[in-house]
Structure formats: C-alpha cells, structure tokens
Amino acid sequence: MDPVIVVGAGPVGLTLALALARYEVPVTVLDEAPPEATGQEGRRLARTAVLRPETAALLERLGCATTEGTRWMGWRTMRRRAEVARVPFAAPAGSVKDEEQGEPGPSGEARSGEDAGAVEAEPSPLHLPQHALTRELRAALSDEADVRIIQDSRLTVLKQDSSGVTVHTRGDNGTVWRASYLVGCDGARSVVRKLLGARFPGRTAVERYAVAALRAELPWPGEAVLHRSPPRGGEVTARPLPEGVWRLDWLLPPDGQLVTPDALLARVCDALSLWCGEVPAYDLLDTGVHAVHHRLARRWRSGRAFLAGDAAHLLGAMGTQGLDEGLRDAGNLAWKLALAWHHGASDVLLDSYQAERREAIAARLRAADRTLPTVRGEGGWRAVRRTVLPGAARSHDILLTDGHLGRGLLGAPQAHTRTPLAPAAPPAGSVLVGTAVGAPVADVPVTAPDGSESRLHDRLGGELLVVLVAPGTGVWERRHWLGAGLMPRLAAAVSALPMRAELLVTEGYPGADAHTVLVVRPDGHLVAALAGVRPAELFACADAARGGATPATVAAPAGERRPDEATSEATANR
C-alpha cells in the first residue's frame, strides 16, 4: 500500500510523521525548503512554544527529546508593583524546588485577594525553542527506516481517486508521488489548503507583540511572570528558558505602529529596572515582532486529504498556543490514519478528525472573541461578569492565566462531547466516573497482564485500552489475580473486540467503583465506563471507537466532489 504523504516539515508535520511511524505506517514528508535551508534559522530564542503537560508527554512517548526546554516552578501575576496571584507547579521528576522560594502564593487557581488554602500543585507546561523541537523531531525520525524527508519539493498538483492521492512537485526533487492519504501541515499559507479549495476565514492581527530573548538574572528564577499595567512599558510576560535565558513579550497597541530597535531596547530597560531596581547586566540574544491572527478552515478533510496545524487554524491571542493545538491535531489524526492504512476505515472514523479537532479550535476562538473586548478594552470587570462569565468571581488576570497555562475555556483539553466515535446511546451498564465520556482520562498507575507497571498515559498512542478497576491487585501476586474474579471473562471479551486492544488493571480511578471497566481511545479520551464485564456492550464501544463497519473503499464526505473528480492545480505563488 502507498505511504502517507505529509506536506510540510515543521513541528506538526514531523510529529505526525513520527506518530505514524510508531504505528508502522510508511511516510513521505515533502518539504519545500532546500537542504541548505535546514537549520538556517539557528538559535532563534525569540521563537519558542509553551506546551501543555499532555502535549509534552505526547512528544516524549514518541521518543522526541525535550531536554532543551524547561518546566517552571510557578506562574506569578503582577499588577502595577504588587504581586496579586501565584500558581505553584509540581517539581519535575528528580528536581528539588529552591527552598528560598518560600511557600506558594494565594492559590493554585490564582484568585486575586483570596486565600483559598493549600492546593495540590499542578504540572508545569513545557517551554522550549521551536528550532530545538524541530531538530529533535528530525533526530527521532532519522531512526525510522520507513520515513523519508524529501526537500526542495513544492506541491503544484493534487489529484484524488478511489484508492489514493497523486501529487506533482517541482524543484530539484520535482516528480510525481503516490499516497494512500495526504496531510497538509504546510503552515498558514498552505498550498494544500488552496489546492483543496478550503476557505480560511477569520481575523487578521488580533493582537501584536514585541519579543526579546535575553540572558539575565531576574528576581524569580525558574518562574514565569505576567505583569499587567506596569508603571512603564505596557503589559509584559517573562518566561524562563534553560541557562538563564528569558523570553519577554510586550503587548503592542493595535495601531500597527512600527517598533524600532531603540523602542524595543527601551522596553527591555524599563522592564528590567522595574523588576530589579536598576537595569542589571544582560545579553540581548534575539528580538522580533509578530502579529496574532485568528482563522479557521471550513473543511479539514476532503476525501483522502486532510489539513493540520496552521494550515487548518491560526490562534494565539491572550496566551493561547497555536503550536500546542497543532500537535494535538497530529495526535488525534495519527491513530485514525494508522487504522485506515492497516485495516481500512469508515467515513465516520475519518470524518471524526474534523468533527473533534475543528470544534475544539472553534471553542477556543469563540472564547477568545468573547473575552478580548473586555479584557483588552474599556469597561473593566463589570463587562466580564456580564458578557463572559456571569456570576463568576473571576478576574481578567485569571482569564489571561488560563490562556497562558492551558486551562479553562481558553486552553484546557477539550472533551469530545459530540464525537461520532461514541455509541449512539449510552450502553447498558454505563456508570459515571470522575471523567466525562469524551474527555481525557486521568493518569493513574496501571498494571499489564505481564506484570509490568506504568502510568496510564504512558500506554497511550498504541491500541484501544480496556482498564479494569480492581482494588487490592497491588498486594496480590500476579498469578493469583490474573486467573481470578472478572479477569478471565474480561480477557476473553477483549480478545474478541473488533480492533486491537490492551487490557490493563488499576487499583483505583477517580469516581469509579470496584469492577468498573473503562474503555479508552488510543489518544486518551474516554469512550465509556461500564459496570462489570459486559462483552456485548464492550464490543459495541470498541466498534464505535473505530467508526463502525469498514467499507471496501473510502468515499468523499457528503456534499463534496468524489475523490476521482477532485483535480486541483495551482501556480507556485502563495
């Protein structure tokens, strides 16, 4: 069978290629850049990404090193000259928090002016340079025999038929390529999107930022800071990187005024003098200015072709992270394309990528559009309470913190409440647990039948997971519980499922009673929770998770042209 073609060799395209390779799917990555351009940007420390813990875990499961990034010890919010909130983060494994930091601030929820008491520290985001992420993804892919990266290959023609996709490229490696499926991860000016005729409506320059990367000693080693309404210089965010490097971002006025080098240096000095009492010694490493756009492609799937990352969506206002969402696109799509490549797939499965991920991004954009006028404009807190979160005792600071840290409406992982990959009705014997159906599962300790122990999230990215909640198994010998109680019946039911599944056992799960059986998708979303072993219901859940019966061929979604009718050409102009 022909490989999957990924167009674009940025972080999203490389992550998708690596995820597919882990599923033993051959991949061809078409990169427009010539070989000599690879790594040309060097250490662009003003171009970094903040990844939520779940997204960072995805990269680590795929074998991509993240050691050039840093995890913060806390997040501080300041207004004028005062600290108003602090969010403590759990120390990374193997590290010790600096005792001089003292006790955590007001609350893990960062409520201003309230003392909510002690809270359990949440895991930190991962902050790393984009060039380092790209380099480590390429290094991980270099060990994959079935992945080819073809550079100097610009897409010009895309044709589909009932069994695959044919593309033409130009450049030194211009030729004709054949693929089973194609994914456009080629950025905001995506050629794939244009060839597919997918509209890309939205708003331009929603926010503008000046950025500087510098090495200096600031008063909060290992902590990130959001400084709102400082006495001079405008709102600024300071986020640490390894080796004493910081990335600073200043929100710019919406008038589009040019930021000169002198004006940027003045902002650096204003911020440093405010924080340190005087301007300390510093090394300015990199600078830049960037605009945030909000756009959402109308269609993310056309027959056997898909869009992901910036080719499908642009976002980033109020601290939200477009690259993080692009990597989540890759995680959602990879297991579905792998299932289709190895076993065939229904339209339900392939359409579910757009249904789930487009709705998640649309929810982000809606939340930002509703929040921006009140947080950034005039009207203050009363407007927020009236138009965004009526009756809630939250502030602008909390909304911005949510965006930066990947929480709440602006950043928390989405629950796929309307996914087509769920049974049409709750199966008989369904029970409620601490995770809603369609939401990401909690990361609990699990044990496999061979006795190996791990965390549940470490088992993601492979097969369907079936998890039995069985208190006490940790103190039994494996030979006793493996053949006792519900295990033999459950093992037999799992072996009869319509897609490959792994059986795991956990001593406990939030909100779950003993003998609850959890059905978990390869990307970590809960399909169902069942009371006891119910082979028929378990089969129905697995069948729903794979999109139902697999037809002999994959047809185009309703309302679109048939794949064999879809022929697109474009000039090389973007």
N, C-alpha and C positions, 0 to 999 in steps of 0.2 A: 504494500500500500504506500502511496506517496506520502512524503513528510508533511508536517505542518509548516507553513511559511509564516514567520514573524517579520513584519516590516518595521524597522527601527531598532537601533542598538543602544537605546538609553536604558535607565534602570528598570522601567516597566517591561520593555521588550526582553531584556536579558533575564529578568526574574521569571517571566512567563516561559522562556525557553528552558531555563533551569528546572522549573517545576515540571514541565512536560517531559524533560529528560529523566527525571526521577520516576516518572510513570512509564518509562521505556518507550516513549514516543519520539521518533526522529524529527529533528527540527532544522530548518534552514533560516538563518537570520539574514535579511537583506539590509545592509547599512549603506546609506547614501554617501557617507563620508569616505574619502580616500584613505588608504592605510597610513599615510604620513600624518593625517589629522588626528589619529587616535592618541589621546593623552595630551594633545596640544594645549589644552586649557591649563594644564599643570595644576598647581595647588590653588584653586580658586576658593579660598576660605570664606569669601562672601556669598558663596552658593552652597548652602547647607540644607539639610532636611531634618525635621523633627518627626520621628516615627513613634506611633503608639506602641506600647509593650507587645500587643498581639501581632503587630506588623513586624516588629523586630524579631519576634520569635519565629515568624514565617521564614525570614531570611536565614536565621540560624539553623532551622530544620533542613533547609535546602543546602546547607554547607557553605553559605556565604559568610565570611569573617566580618565582624563588626567592631573589631578591636580599635579602629581609629576613631570611633565615636565615644561619647561619654554619656553616662546616666547621672542625672542631677540628684543632689541631696535634698533639694527643696525648691519651691517657687514662691517668691515674695512679690507682693503687690504694694506699691508705694503711691501716695498721693501728696502732692506738694513735697514737704520734707519729712513726712511721717510714714512709717510702715503701717498699713491697715489690715493686712492679712498675710498668712503664710501657709502653704501646703507642704507638709513633710512627705518625703518619699522614702520607701524602704531602701535600705542599703543594698547595693548589688552584691550578689553572692561572692563571699570571700573578702569583702571590704569591711572596714571599720569606720563608722562616722566620726568626724572630728569632734572630740569632746568639748572643744571651745565653742562649738556652735550653740550649745545650750539646748534647752527644751524646745519642742515645736511651738509654733505660734498659735493663734487663736483657734484654728480648726482646720481639719482636713477638707472641709467644704469651703474654707476661706471666707467665712461670714465676717463682714466688717462690723466691728464694735460689739461682737458677741463672743462669749466663751462657751463653746459647745462641749467642752470637756475633752478628754483624751479620746483619740480615734486611732484606728489601725492605719499605719502608713500605707499608701497605695504605691504600686510600682511606678518607676520613673519612665518617662519617654526616653528614646534614644536620639541623641543629637549627633549628626555626623556629616562630613563634607560629601557633596554629591560625587565629586571626582573619585573619592576613596570608595564609595559604594559601587560605582561603575567598574572601577579596577578590580575589586574583589569579586564581583559577579563574573567578570571575564575570566578571572583566575579559576573560579569554580567550574566554569564552562569548559575550560581548556582540558579538563579531565574527562569530558563527555565525548565519547567516540561518535555518537550519533547526532551531534550538534555541529553545524558548520556556520561560521560567520563570514558572509561574502560582502566585502566592502566595495565602495565605488559602484554601487548598483542602485540606480534611481528608477523607480517604478514608473512606467508610462502607459501600460495597457493591463486591464484586468478583465478576464472572461470567466464565466462560470458555466458548468454543465451539471448533469445529474450525478456525476461521480467525483467532481473535483473542481479545482481552480487553476487557470492558466494565466501567468503574468509575463509581461515583457519588461525588461530593464535595459537601460542604456548606461554607458560609462565603459571603463576599461574591462569590466566584467559583465557587460551587457549581453543578455541572451534570453532564452525562453525557459521559464521554470514551471513545473507542475507541482501542485499541492493538493492534499486532501481537504485542508481548511487553511484559511489565511486570517491573520490578525494584524490590524493596523495599529502599531504602537509608535507612530511616527510624528507625534507631537501636535502642537496647536495648529500648525499649517498642514495638517495631514493630507498627503496625496491620496491615500487610500480612501479617506472620507470623501474627497472630491470626486474620485472615480466612482464611488458608490452612489453619489448624488444625495448624500445625507446632509440635511440642513443643520446649521450650527448657530442657532440664535442665542442672544444674550446681551450682556452689557460690557462696555469697554472702560478700562481704567476706573474700576470701582474704588480702589484705593491706590496710593502711590507711596513708595518708601525709598529712603536713602539708607544705604547699608555700608558698614565698615567692619572689617575684621582686624583686630589688633591684639598685641600681646601686652598685658599689663597686670598689675596686682590690684584687684578690686576688693572691697570690704566683705564680699560674700563668696569665698572660694567654693566652687562646686555647686553654687545655687544660681538659678535663673531669676531675673528681676523684670517686672513690668512696672514702669514708673509713669504714672498718669499725672498730667498737669504739673510738671516740674516748674520751678521758678523761671527757668530759661530753657529754650530749645525744643519744646514740644514733646509729645508722648514718645517714649523710647523703651525698647526692650533690650536687655542684655542677657545673652545665653552663652554659657561656657562651653568650650571645646577642650580637648586634651592639651597639655603642655602650656597652660597659662594663656591660651588664646580665647578671645571672646568675640562673638558676633553681636553687633549693635545695629538695631533697626529703628529709624525715626519715621513716624507717620508724617507725610508731607501734605501741605494744603492741596485741595482739589483743583487749583487753578492751573496746574501744569507748568508752573514756573521752573526755569532751568536751575538746577543745583550745581553751582560752580565748585571747583576744588576748595577754594577759600571758604565758601559757606559750609561745606561738609567738615572741614577741619575745625571751624568754629563750633559746630555741633559736637564734635568729639571733645573739644576742650571744655565746653560748657558742662557736658555730662560728667566727665572725669573730675572736674573741680567740684561739682555739686556732691558727688559721691565720696570723694577722698579729701575734701577740704582745700585741696590745691591740685593742679594738674601734675600727676605723677609721671615718671618716665614711662614711655610706651613706644612700641614699634607698630606702625601702621602697615599692615600686610596686604590689604586688598580693600577696594571700595566698589560701589555700584549704585545704580538707581533702577528700580523696577516697578512696573505697574501691575496691579492685580485685575484680572478680567474674570467675569462670570459668564460662562457659556455652557450649553448642554446640547449635545447632538440629539436630533429627533429619533434616529434609528441607530442602534448599536449592533444589529445583526441584519445582514442581507444575504439570505441563502447560506452559503458556506463561508462568508466573510464577516469579520467582527471588528469592532473598534474597542480600544482600551486606553487608559491613561489620558494624557492631554488631547489625544485625538478624539476622545469621547466627551471630555468635560474639562472646564477650567474653573477653579475656585481658589480662594486664598485670603479673602477678607477676614479681619478680626482674628487672625492667628490660625485659621484652618489650613490644612496641609494638603495640597493637591497631589504631591508625590505619594504620600501615605495612602490616599484613596486610589491612586493608580496601581499601587502594589496590591491593594485589596481586590481590584479588578482581576489582576493576574491570579491571585489565589482562588477566586470564585470560578474563573473560566478554565483553569488548568485541568481540574479533575473531570470536568464535564467533557472537554475536548478529548481527554485521555480515554474516557469511557466510550465516546463516539468512535475514536480511532481503533480501539481494540475490539469493540463489540457492536458497533453501530449505535445510533441514538435516535430517539424520537424528537419531533419538533418541540415537544413540551420541555425536554431537558435543555435543548439548545436555546430556546426562547427564554428560559428561566434566567439566563445570564443578564439579558437586558431588563427583564421584569424586576430582578432583585437589585442589581447594581445601579441601574438608572434611577429607580425610586429612591435608593439611599442617597445618591448625589442630589436629586431633586429636593429631598427633605433638607439637606444641608443648605442649599441655595435659598430655599424658601425661608428658613430660619434666619439666614444672614440678611436677606432682603427686608424682613420684618424688623430686625434688630438694628441695622445700620442707621436709619434715620434718627433713632432716639439716642443711641449710644454716641454717635459721632456728631449729631446735630444739636440744635437747641431744644429745650423742653424738659430735659433732665429726667429724674427718676419717676416723676408722676406719669410721664408719657410711657415709660417702660412698663409700669404696672398696668396701665390702661390698655396698651396695644400688644404687648408681647407675653407677659406672664401675669395676668390679672390675679390679684390676691396673694401673690407670692412675695415673700420678704427677701428679695434678692436685689442686687445692685448691678450697675454697669461693670464693676470690677469682676464680679462673678461670671458674667456673660463672656467677658474677654478671656478670663482664665479658662473657662470651658473650651473656648476655641483653641487656645494655645496648647492645652493639655489633652485634648481629645476626649472631652466629657460633654454630657448634656446634649441638647439639640444641635449644637454646633460641631460636635466631634465624637460622641460616643458611638461604638459599633452598632450598626442598625440591626434590628430584629426583622427578619423577613416574614412579616405577618400575613402578606398576601402572595406568598410564593406559590407557583404552580407545582412545586415539588413536595406537596403535603397531601395526605389523604383528603378526599373530598369532604369527609365528615370525620370528626374525632373517632378513632377506633374504639370498639367496645373494650372496656377495661382501662381507658385512659385515665390518668391521675395527674394532679397538679404537683409540680415540684418548684423549687426556687428559681428555675429558669423557664421563661415563657417559650412555648413552641415557636420555632423560627429564630430564637435568639442564640447568641454564642454560649456554649456550655462553660460551667465553672471548671477551673483547673484543679482537679482532685487527684490524690495518689491512686494509682491503679496497678493491678497485678494481672499478668497474662497467664494462660494455662501452663506455659512452660516454667512459671515461677519468677520470670523477670519482672522487676518493679520499675515504674516510671511515673511521670505525671501524665494526666490525660491529654494535655495539649501537645506533649511530645509524640503522641501516637497519631496526630492529625497529618493530613497530607498523603494518606495512603488509601485504605479501604473504608467502607462503612464500618462504624464502630457500634457494637452492642455491649452495653455496660450493665452488669448486674450489681445492685446494691445489696451487699451481704455482710452485715456487721459480724465481726469476730473472725473473719478469714485470716486476718493478720497474725493471729496466735495459733492457728491450726497448721499442721503440716499439709503441704500441697496435695499429697496423695490422699488425704482424708476429704478435703472439701471438693476436690476435682471430681470425685465419683459419688458425692453425697448431695442430698437435697434436690434443688432445682437444676443443678449443673448438667447432668446427663441429658435431660429433656431440652434444656436451653441450647446446649451444644448441638444436638440433633436438629433443632429448629434453625439455628444459624447456618448449619451446613446446607440446608435446603433453600436458602434465600436466593432470589433471582440476580443478585450481584454479590461479589465477594465481600466478606465481612470478617472482622476480627472480634473475638469475644474477650472481654475484659471484666475484671471484678474490682469493686471498690468497697471499702468499709463504710463509707457514708457519702451522701451527696446533699447539698443544701435543700431542705424542704422535702426530702424523699424518705419514704418509709422503707423498712427492710423488704427485700424481694421485689423492689421496683426495677424495671428493665428500661434503660434509656437507649434510644436509637439516635445515633449522632452521625451527621454527614461528614465526608472527608474534610470539609473546610470548617468543621467545628460547630455547626448550627444544629440545634435540637430538632429532630423530626417528630418524636413522640416520646411520652413516658407511659409505660404500661404496668399495670398491677400484676406481677407474676408472669409466668411463661404462657404466652398465647400465640402458638405457631401461626395461626391464620392471620391474626392482626399484625404480627411481626412481619410476615410475608408482604402484607398489604403496605406497610410502612416502607419497606425496602423497595418495593415496586414503585411507590410514589416518588421516592428519593431519586430513582434512576429515570424518572419521567414516563414510566409506564412501558407498554409494549414497544418494541423497536421495529420500525418498518424496514423494508428492504432498501429503500432509498430515502434521502433526506430532502423534503420539499421546501420551497421558499415559504416564509410566513405569509399569512393571509393578507391580501391587499398589495403584495409586491409581485414584480415580474418573476417568472420561473427562472431558475439559475441558468438554464441554457439559452434564455433570451437576454440575459444581462451581459452586455458587452460595453465596456467603457474605455474611452481613450482620453488622454489629456496631454497638453503640452507640458514641458518641464517647468513652466513658471509656477511659482507658489504665490 
